[in-house]
């Protein structure tokens, strides 16, 4: 069965965006770009909520994105994208499909289809919804060496404890740290 992982950058104090939705604090160095390329080559589907989808769709197809980051832009534009939104009218970004229906049913179907793993980039509201349903298999949290002081917390809306187990770490030369977790469902090997 295909797996879904959720990846998000956060500040040291646990915010994924500043109080005015700013993301200008993300550290994107050569190490991170190489990691991103490897990651994008390991998946065959990207899952988004409406807000992140619209932000990504406005950026990745642009000439500046393609010039500044041609390999990542090619993957972001080429990979199939599914946006979950009851309010979005159409999904026009290349290789996009809009899903307005039952999120649990749709994601469960996707997980049972053949293929590579699927990734959620950003889209914290979608990640919270899928976490509540037990449908996320891995959490990749990238801690940036910055304190924002205010903003939106990563799992806002998740009102119960989620126990995780650390499965991998990676430190980038910039001081950014990747922490990979799986849900700890109390299973033993």
N, C-alpha and C positions, 0 to 999 in steps of 0.2 A: 504494500500500500504506500502511496506517495505521502510524504510528510509536508507539513507547513511550518515554516519558521517565520518569526516576527523579528525584524531588525529595526533598531531605533538608536539614534544618537541622543545622549543626555548630558547635562552638565553634572559636575561633581555634587551639586545640591539637588539633583534629581528632576530637573525640568527638561522637557524636550523642545520647548520653545519659550521665548521670552514673553513678557506681559503683553506685548503688541504683536505677537506671532512671529517675532524676528528669529531668523536662523543664521544670522551672519557670524555666529560664534563657532560654527562647525569647523573642525580642523580636517582639511582634506589635503594630505601630503602624498608624495610618491608611493609610500608604503600602503596608504589607504586605497589609492587608485588601483594598485596591483591586487590588493585584497578584493576590491569591488569587481574587478574583471574576472577573477577566479570564481567569485560568488555568482556572478551573472552567467557564467558558463556552466554552473552546476545546477541551474534551475531551468524549467521550460515554461513557467507561468508566473506572472506577477499579479498579486491581489491588492486592490486599493479600495479605500473609502472615497467618497466624493471629493472632500477637500484636498487630500494629497494627490488624487488623480488629476484634478484640475490644475494644481500647481505644477506637477510633473509634465502634464500635457502642454502647458504653456512654455516650459523650458527646453526639454530634450529635443524636440524637432527643430529648434531654431539654429540658424547658421552659426551663431556664437557658441552654442553648446557642442555642435558637431566639430567646430574648429578647435575649441579648447580641450575637448575630451572625446576624440573620435571613436575610440573603442567602446567606452561606456555608453556613449550616445547611440551607437549602432545597436548595441544589445538592448538598451532601454526602448528604442523605437521598434526593433524587430520582434522582440518577445511578445507572445500573447499576453494581453492584459485584461483582467476582469475587474470591473468596478461595481461595487455593491452600493446602491443608493436608491431609496424610494422617491427621491425628488429630482434627480438628474434626468433630463429629457432625452439626451443622446450622448453617446461616447464616440467622438470622432477621431481621436488619436489612433494612428496606425495600429492595426491588430487588436482593437479593443472590443469588448463585449460588455454590455450593461445588464446587470441582474437586479431586478426589483423585487423578486419573490422571496421565498423562505430561505434565509441565509443558511440555516442548519442543513436543510435538505440539499441545497446547491453545493455547499462546501463538502458535505459527505460524499456526494456523487463525484466531485472532482478528485477527492482523495482516493477513490476506488478506480479511477481511470488509470490506464498505463501511462508511464512517463516519468520524468524527473521530478524532484521536489519543487515546491512552490514557495514563493517569498512574499511577505508583506513588508514593504518599506514605508515607514511612517504610519499613517492611518491608525492612530492610537484608538480611536473609537471602534473601528473594525476589530482591532486586536482584542480590546476588552470584551466585545460581543462574542468573539470566537473563543476567548479564554473561558468565559462563563459557560460555554457549551462544551468545553473540554476538547476543542479541535486544534489547538496549537501544540505542536510537538517540540518546538525549541524556541527559546528566546535569546536573541543576540543583542546584547546591550553594549553600546560603545560609549564609554565614559570619556568626555572631552575635558581637558585640564582647564576648566573655567567655572567660576561660581557666578550664577546669574542673579541670585537674590529674590527673584520672583518669576512667575511664568506658569505654565501648565504642567502638572505632574504626569508622569508616564501612564499610570494605570488609573487615572481619574474615572470613577464610575464602577470600579471593581470594589465591592464592599465586603468581601470575605478574604480570608487568608489564602494565599497561593504558595505552597511549599515547593521550592525549586532545589535542584541539585546541580552543582557546577560540573560541567563536563570538559570545558576547554577555556584557556585564556590566551590572549596574544597582546603583546605590547608593541605599539608602533613607535618609531623613532621620535615622533612629535610629543610623546607622553600620553597619547590617547591609548586607552585600554579596552580591548574587546573581551567581554565576559559572556560565555555561552552556557545556557542553562536548559535543563529539561524539567518538565513538571515531575515532582516527586510524588508518585501515586502509591508509594509504599510497596512497590513490587520488588521482589528479590530475585537475583539471578540464579 
